[in-house]
Amino acid sequence: MTLDPMSNSNDVPSAEELVTPKEAARLLKDRNLKTIYRLILKGRLPAWKIVGRLYVRRDDVLAFIEPVEPKLQPAAQPETVSKQQKKEIEKWRAEVRKRSRLYPGPTPTT
């Protein structure tokens, strides 16, 4: 069931399911209310305004702290470097070494 945030619909969760943004911040162990309000404004956390007060579902808040399985990326295949590329890389390295000798930079002070 998808609930429309901040709607005037009659499909409002029961009082036991709802928490205030302040309680939601405590559930997330995040004392910064701005985070909760930001999630509400971005639509990532559905909210309802009931008698002038804002509420969110406890289950929606707890969904943010459930562990998520990491998506593993396939191992990258090593790139093959052509002879021309190797020559260019070596030229670049030689240029860097030459410049570092010309401009040694500041000497460390103790």
Phi and psi restraints in degrees (value plus and minus 20) as a CYANA .aco file:
   2 THR   PHI    -118.8   -78.8
   2 THR   PSI     107.0   147.0
   3 LEU   PHI    -125.8   -85.8
   3 LEU   PSI     114.3   154.3
   4 ASP   PHI    -101.6   -61.6
   4 ASP   PSI      98.9   138.9
   5 PRO   PHI     -81.1   -41.1
   5 PRO   PSI     123.4   163.4
   6 MET   PHI      36.0    76.0
   6 MET   PSI       9.7    49.7
   7 SER   PHI    -112.2   -72.2
   7 SER   PSI     146.1   186.1
   8 ASN   PHI    -116.3   -76.3
   8 ASN   PSI      -3.2    36.8
   9 SER   PHI     -88.7   -48.7
   9 SER   PSI     137.7   177.7
  10 ASN   PHI    -103.4   -63.4
  10 ASN   PSI     -18.3    21.7
  11 ASP   PHI    -110.4   -70.4
  11 ASP   PSI      39.9    79.9
  12 VAL   PHI    -118.2   -78.2
  12 VAL   PSI     117.1   157.1
  13 PRO   PHI     -81.6   -41.6
  13 PRO   PSI     141.9   181.9
  14 SER   PHI     -89.6   -49.6
  14 SER   PSI     142.6   182.6
  15 ALA   PHI     -81.2   -41.2
  15 ALA   PSI     -50.9   -10.9
  16 GLU   PHI     -88.6   -48.6
  16 GLU   PSI     -46.4    -6.4
  17 GLU   PHI    -103.5   -63.5
  17 GLU   PSI     -38.2     1.8
  18 LEU   PHI    -115.9   -75.9
  18 LEU   PSI     124.8   164.8
  19 VAL   PHI    -154.7  -114.7
  19 VAL   PSI     137.5   177.5
  20 THR   PHI     -98.3   -58.3
  20 THR   PSI     143.2   183.2
  21 PRO   PHI     -77.8   -37.8
  21 PRO   PSI     -54.0   -14.0
  22 LYS   PHI     -85.3   -45.3
  22 LYS   PSI     -63.6   -23.6
  23 GLU   PHI     -85.9   -45.9
  23 GLU   PSI     -55.7   -15.7
  24 ALA   PHI     -82.7   -42.7
  24 ALA   PSI     -60.0   -20.0
  25 ALA   PHI     -83.4   -43.4
  25 ALA   PSI     -58.4   -18.4
  26 ARG   PHI     -86.3   -46.3
  26 ARG   PSI     -60.6   -20.6
  27 LEU   PHI     -81.3   -41.3
  27 LEU   PSI     -56.1   -16.1
  28 LEU   PHI    -105.4   -65.4
  28 LEU   PSI     -18.2    21.8
  29 LYS   PHI      35.0    75.0
  29 LYS   PSI      15.8    55.8
  30 ASP   PHI    -143.8  -103.8
  30 ASP   PSI      88.8   128.8
  31 ARG   PHI     -97.9   -57.9
  31 ARG   PSI     -23.2    16.8
  32 ASN   PHI    -110.2   -70.2
  32 ASN   PSI      86.7   126.7
  33 LEU   PHI     -83.7   -43.7
  33 LEU   PSI     -45.0    -5.0
  34 LYS   PHI     -78.4   -38.4
  34 LYS   PSI     -55.2   -15.2
  35 THR   PHI     -81.8   -41.8
  35 THR   PSI     -65.7   -25.7
  36 ILE   PHI     -84.1   -44.1
  36 ILE   PSI     -67.5   -27.5
  37 TYR   PHI     -83.0   -43.0
  37 TYR   PSI     -55.7   -15.7
  38 ARG   PHI     -84.9   -44.9
  38 ARG   PSI     -61.7   -21.7
  39 LEU   PHI     -84.0   -44.0
  39 LEU   PSI     -57.8   -17.8
  40 ILE   PHI     -86.7   -46.7
  40 ILE   PSI     -66.7   -26.7
  41 LEU   PHI     -84.3   -44.3
  41 LEU   PSI     -55.4   -15.4
  42 LYS   PHI     -98.6   -58.6
  42 LYS   PSI     -26.9    13.1
  43 GLY   PHI      62.8   102.8
  43 GLY   PSI     -11.4    28.6
  44 ARG   PHI    -102.6   -62.6
  44 ARG   PSI     -37.7     2.3
  45 LEU   PHI    -150.5  -110.5
  45 LEU   PSI      85.9   125.9
  46 PRO   PHI     -81.6   -41.6
  46 PRO   PSI     122.1   162.1
  47 ALA   PHI    -159.6  -119.6
  47 ALA   PSI     136.2   176.2
  48 TRP   PHI    -150.6  -110.6
  48 TRP   PSI     120.7   160.7
  49 LYS   PHI    -124.0   -84.0
  49 LYS   PSI      93.9   133.9
  50 ILE   PHI    -141.7  -101.7
  50 ILE   PSI      99.7   139.7
  51 VAL   PHI      29.9    69.9
  51 VAL   PSI      26.0    66.0
  52 GLY   PHI      59.5    99.5
  52 GLY   PSI     -19.8    20.2
  53 ARG   PHI    -134.0   -94.0
  53 ARG   PSI     127.5   167.5
  54 LEU   PHI    -114.4   -74.4
  54 LEU   PSI     117.1   157.1
  55 TYR   PHI    -157.4  -117.4
  55 TYR   PSI     132.3   172.3
  56 VAL   PHI    -150.5  -110.5
  56 VAL   PSI     137.2   177.2
  57 ARG   PHI     -97.3   -57.3
  57 ARG   PSI     115.9   155.9
  58 ARG   PHI     -78.1   -38.1
  58 ARG   PSI     -62.2   -22.2
  59 ASP   PHI     -83.4   -43.4
  59 ASP   PSI     -56.3   -16.3
  60 ASP   PHI     -85.3   -45.3
  60 ASP   PSI     -57.6   -17.6
  61 VAL   PHI     -88.6   -48.6
  61 VAL   PSI     -65.4   -25.4
  62 LEU   PHI     -85.2   -45.2
  62 LEU   PSI     -44.0    -4.0
  63 ALA   PHI     -82.9   -42.9
  63 ALA   PSI     -44.1    -4.1
  64 PHE   PHI     -94.3   -54.3
  64 PHE   PSI     -38.7     1.3
  65 ILE   PHI    -127.7   -87.7
  65 ILE   PSI     -20.2    19.8
  66 GLU   PHI     -90.1   -50.1
  66 GLU   PSI     119.7   159.7
  67 PRO   PHI     -85.1   -45.1
  67 PRO   PSI     124.0   164.0
  68 VAL   PHI    -136.2   -96.2
  68 VAL   PSI     113.7   153.7
  69 GLU   PHI     -87.0   -47.0
  69 GLU   PSI     107.2   147.2
  70 PRO   PHI     -89.0   -49.0
  70 PRO   PSI     120.7   160.7
  71 LYS   PHI    -107.3   -67.3
  71 LYS   PSI      99.4   139.4
  72 LEU   PHI    -105.9   -65.9
  72 LEU   PSI     113.8   153.8
  73 GLN   PHI    -109.6   -69.6
  73 GLN   PSI     122.9   162.9
  74 PRO   PHI     -84.7   -44.7
  74 PRO   PSI     127.4   167.4
  75 ALA   PHI     -80.8   -40.8
  75 ALA   PSI     117.2   157.2
  76 ALA   PHI     -91.9   -51.9
  76 ALA   PSI     119.6   159.6
  77 GLN   PHI     -99.9   -59.9
  77 GLN   PSI     115.5   155.5
  78 PRO   PHI     -84.4   -44.4
  78 PRO   PSI     117.7   157.7
  79 GLU   PHI     -99.3   -59.3
  79 GLU   PSI     123.5   163.5
  80 THR   PHI    -111.5   -71.5
  80 THR   PSI     116.3   156.3
  81 VAL   PHI    -127.6   -87.6
  81 VAL   PSI     108.2   148.2
  82 SER   PHI     -95.0   -55.0
  82 SER   PSI     146.2   186.2
  83 LYS   PHI     -82.1   -42.1
  83 LYS   PSI     -58.2   -18.2
  84 GLN   PHI     -82.4   -42.4
  84 GLN   PSI     -63.5   -23.5
  85 GLN   PHI     -85.1   -45.1
  85 GLN   PSI     -58.9   -18.9
  86 LYS   PHI     -82.2   -42.2
  86 LYS   PSI     -61.0   -21.0
  87 LYS   PHI     -83.1   -43.1
  87 LYS   PSI     -63.2   -23.2
  88 GLU   PHI     -84.3   -44.3
  88 GLU   PSI     -60.3   -20.3
  89 ILE   PHI     -83.8   -43.8
  89 ILE   PSI     -63.6   -23.6
  90 GLU   PHI     -85.4   -45.4
  90 GLU   PSI     -58.9   -18.9
  91 LYS   PHI     -81.1   -41.1
  91 LYS   PSI     -63.5   -23.5
  92 TRP   PHI     -83.9   -43.9
  92 TRP   PSI     -63.9   -23.9
  93 ARG   PHI     -81.5   -41.5
  93 ARG   PSI     -61.8   -21.8
  94 ALA   PHI     -82.7   -42.7
  94 ALA   PSI     -60.9   -20.9
  95 GLU   PHI     -83.4   -43.4
  95 GLU   PSI     -61.1   -21.1
  96 VAL   PHI     -84.5   -44.5
  96 VAL   PSI     -63.8   -23.8
  97 ARG   PHI     -82.4   -42.4
  97 ARG   PSI     -62.0   -22.0
  98 LYS   PHI     -82.0   -42.0
  98 LYS   PSI     -66.8   -26.8
  99 ARG   PHI     -85.3   -45.3
  99 ARG   PSI     -55.9   -15.9
 100 SER   PHI     -88.0   -48.0
 100 SER   PSI     -48.6    -8.6
 101 ARG   PHI     -94.9   -54.9
 101 ARG   PSI     -55.8   -15.8
 102 LEU   PHI     -91.3   -51.3
 102 LEU   PSI     -57.9   -17.9
 103 TYR   PHI    -144.5  -104.5
 103 TYR   PSI      61.8   101.8
 104 PRO   PHI     -87.4   -47.4
 104 PRO   PSI     -32.7     7.3
 105 GLY   PHI      65.1   105.1
 105 GLY   PSI    -198.4  -158.4
 106 PRO   PHI     -89.4   -49.4
 106 PRO   PSI     125.7   165.7
 107 THR   PHI    -105.0   -65.0
 107 THR   PSI     119.6   159.6
 108 PRO   PHI     -87.1   -47.1
 108 PRO   PSI     118.1   158.1
 109 THR   PHI    -129.2   -89.2
 109 THR   PSI     123.7   163.7
